[in-house]
Amino acid sequence: MGIKQEIKSWDGKSSSNIDAIYNRHGSNDDFVQIIIQFSGEEPLQKGATWLLKRHFENNHRIEEDQITKIFELLPKLEFETY
């Protein structure tokens, strides 16, 4: 199963399941690019942004053009209110 299907299958709650997705895919060369792209797709958004957050928590850096893409996505992101 590819990362896209894994994110779609995630229940949106289990931190161990999304951690497992990160552990399987986080070291791929194109991981950040894919996750940024998925962050703009509503059904994948929650999982993709969580994976991006996890990437930063692991002290990884991203390229300047990737930062720009993230900022461009901000108005399109859905936020949960509690």
C-alpha positions, 0 to 999 in steps of 0.5 A: 500500500502506498503512502496516499492510501495509508493516509486515506485509511488512517482513522484520524485519531491513532497516533501510533498508526500515523507514526507507523506511516511516518516511520515507513515513509519519512526517510524517502527523498520525495517525502516532503514534496509528497506530503506538501502536495497531499496537504492541499487535498482535503481527504488527505489534509489531516494526515499529511499535515500531521506527518509534516509536523512529525517531520519537523519534530524530528528536526528535519529541515525543508527547502525554501521553495517548500516553505513557500508552498506551505504558506500558499496552502494555509488559506486552504487548510481546514482547522478543527475547533474544540 
